[in-house]
Amino acid sequence: MDIRISKESEIPLRQQLAEQIVFHIATGKLQPGQALPSVRELARRLKIHHNTVSEAYQDLIRRMWLVGRRGSRVTVRALEEGVRARGASGLDDFINTLIRLAREQGFSLQALRERVRERLLGQPPDHILVVEADAGMRRLLREEIRAAINCPVEVCSRLELAANPGLGIGALAVAAHYAIPDVNPLLPKDRPAIPLAFGAADEHVDLIRKRREPSVVAVVSVSQGFLQTARSVLATAAGRRHVLQEFLLPLPDPKSLAAADVVFADSIAVKEVKHRSVVSYRLIAPASLSYLASALRAP
């Protein structure tokens, strides 16, 4: 696990550590079920206080990125954790919700049974459904999938899907791989969501490290979550030598980026940012897009 902490950065050490672990999980460098170093081992490795590591771990456990059990090392949340936590009641809850919604709309149980049967025997997926909590991330994922695959793409949050299971009808659902345990219980068992892995940012970090002169580095995105993670990932390379700035689209002022020496932009922002030095970051790993395309073509 390649974690780099900058004690000169204004970002708290605990936040740097936590967000870099999140980034490693999102990009697949940390796999589901993988054990993390012990608190004291990681503290020694990073030369920081063990309480800082413990607080970062506990934060990620609360946010359900990690799993902690007494007497065992902290591990990345396994894909089956969410399903196991729900137990057998997950499908029952799904059915109960569907029955309640049908009754509220005035449909009989007989009509519901016939319609559900028709849908289950229907055609293969005719569109992709992106399930993601962050609105900005939904826009990014939809944009990149649309650009790579010739197929309609719809988006929703997990809560919206839970409230309206019909959103998944006729769809091939996709979600970030770490969100699969929360999404799959809301989908038919024979059509689980396709996990998406995110691309690494090694070249972007290296670009900052190689800059000889103190620079202003701007990160521009349509997603607040993207900005938060990017700031923590880039902080170690920036240190006190470079200044990191974050901008959420739309820009408050067209001249906001005038002082920046280099701009990192997501796949939507890169089309809108006008700057002499713009570096694009594509969120979805190319291998994930290839797998999604093949899954969509499969009978």
N, C-alpha and C positions, 0 to 999 in steps of 0.2 A: 504494500500500500504506500504509494508515493505521496506523502503529505509534507508540505513545506510551510512553515510558520514564520511570519515576519513580526518580530517584536517591535519594529519601528513603525509598523502600520497603525493607523488610527482605529482600525477595525479590531474589536476585542478578540483575544486569542481563542476563546471558547467558540465564538462565531466563525472565525476562520476555519478551525478544526471541524466543526459540525457541518458547515456548508461544503467543505472539500470532500468529506465522507459522503454527503448526499450526492455530490457530483460524480464521485467514483461509482456509486450505486447506479445512478442514472445512465452512465456511459458503459456500464457492464464490467468495469474493472474490479468491482466487488460483486461477487455472485450471491444469489439467494442461498442462505444457510451457511455462508462462509463466516468463520470465526475471526473477530478482530483481535489485535494485540490486547493484552491485559492493560489496565489503567496505568500501572507503574511501569510496565515495559514501554508503552507508547510515550509516557511522560519522560522517561530517560532518553528515548530516541530523539524526541523533539526538544529536549532540554527545557521543559516547562513544568510547572507544578502539577502534581498528580490530581489535585482538586479540579484543575482546569479541564483535564481529560475526562474526569468523572462527570463533571457538569455537562460537557458536550455529549457524552454517551447518554446520560439521563434525558437530556433534551431530545435526542433522536429516538429514544425509546418511547417518550411521550408522544412524539410525532409519528410513531409507528414505522420508522425506517429501520430500527434495530429491535432485537428481542433480548431481554436480559432475564436469566434464571439464576436463582440462588445456587452457588457452588459451581457455576459454569461460566465460561467466557461469553461476552456479548457477541451476538451473531447478527448478520444481515437477515432481515425478515424473509423467511422462505415463502415461496408462492402459495403453499398450501396453508399457511398460518391463518389467512383470512377465512378460508373455507372451514378449517377446523374450529375456529372460534365461533362461527355461526352454527356449526353442527347441522343436523338434519332439518332444522327449522327454516333454513334459508329458502328452500323451494316452497314450503308451506306458506311462508310470509308472502312470497311472490304471488302464489295462487290466490291467497286471501285478498291481497291488494287488487288483483285483477277482477275478482268477483265483486268486490265493493265498488270499484269504479264502474263496472258494467251496470250494476243495479242503480247507481246514482244517475246514470245516463238513460235509464228506463229500459234497458235490454233484459230479456228473460235469460235464465240459465241455459235453456235449450238453444236459444239463438247464439249465446256465447260459445257453447260447446261446438256447434256446427261451424261457426266462423273460425275458431281456433284450429279445428281439424283442417279446414281449407288452407289456412296459412301454413300449418306445419307440412302440408303436402305440396306446398307451392314451389315456385321457381327458385333457382339459386339467387344469391344476393345480387341486387342490381345497383347498390351504392355502398360507399364506405361510411361508417359512423365513427367519428373521433369522440372518445369519451375522456374528458379532461376537466379537472376542477378549475384551473386558472383560465380566465377568459382570453387573456393575451396568448397563452400557450395554445389554446384551441385555434386561434387565428393562425399562429405559426405552423402548427401541424397540418391544418387544412391547406394552407398555401403550398407547403412543400410536397404534400401528397398529390395535390392537383397538378403541380408542375411536373411530377415524375410519372403519374399514372393517369391515363385517359379514362376517368370514371367520376361520376358525381360524388361529392364529399359533403356530408352533413356533420354537425357538431352538437354536443350536449355535455352537460356535467353528469356525474354519477347520480347526484340527487334528482336531476331531471329525468334520468333514465329510470330510477327507482320509482318515481312518482308516475311515470308514463311508460310502462314496458313496451307499449306499441312502437316507441321510437326505434326499437331494435328489429322490428319486423322487416324482412327483406334486406337487411343490412349485414355487411361484414364489419363487425366492430373492431376497433383498434384502440390501444391505450399504451401509455408508457409502461415498460415491463414491470416496474415496481408497483404499479396500480392494478395489475391484473387480479390479485386476490380480492379486491373490492369490486371489480367490474364483472367478473365471470359469474358470480351468483345471481346477477340480474339478467343473464342471457340464457338461452336454451343450452342444455348440456351438450348437444351435438354440434353447437356452433359457438365455441368459446372465442373470446377476443384474441386478436393477433398482437403479440407484444412488440413494442417499438423500443429499440435501443438508441441512445443519443450519441452523437459523435464526440470524440475527444477534442480538447482545445490545446493540445501540446504545441502546435505551431504558433498559436496566438500568444501563449505564455513565452515561448522562445523569442518571439518578435520583440516583446517588451524587454526581456533580459539583454538582448543584443543592442539595444539603443544606447549609444555612448553618451549622448547629451541628455540632461534632465528634460523630460517631456510631459505634455499633458495628454493623457490617454482617455478618450471618451468611449463609453459604451451606450449604444442606442438600441432600444427595443420597444415592441408593443406590449411586452409582458413585464410586470413588476417582479414576478418570480424569477424570470430570466436575468434581470438586472441584479437581483440580490445574490444569486448564485455566481454570476460572472464576476461580481466585485470581490467575493471571497476567493474565487479561483485565481484571479489575477493579482490579488493583493501581495502575495509573496514575491512575485516578480517585480512589482512596482516599488515596494518598500517605501522609504522616504525620498528616494531619488526621483520618482515620477509621481504625478498627480493623477488620480483616477476620478473621472466624472461620470455620472449616470444621467441619461435622458430618456424619459418615457414619451413615446409618440402619442399625440402630435407635439412637436417642439413648441415651447412657450414663445420662442422668438426665432425667426429664421437665421439670425446671426449667433445663436447659442453655441454653435460649434466652431466659431471663428478662431478661438484660441487653441483649439486642439491640434496636436501634431499628428495624431493617428486616431482613426475612428473605427471601432469594432461594431458592426451592425448585424442584426439578425436578417433573415431572408426577406422579410417585409421592409424593414427599415432601410436596407441597402438600396432599394429602389427609390426611396424618398430623400435620402441624405445627399446633399450636395457638398462635397468636400474633396480636397486634392488627394487625400490618402485614406481610402475606405477599405477595410478588410471585412469580408463577409464570413459569417459563421452559420453553417447549415445545421439545424438542430438534429434531424434524423440521420442516423448512420446509413450509408449507401446499402449495406447488406440487408438492413431492415426493409428498405424500400423494395429491393429485389425480391425478398421473401414475400412481402405483401402482394406484389404484382403476381407472383406465381400462385399464391393462395387464392387470389381473385379469379384466376383462370382455371383453377382446379374444378373438376365436376363436383 
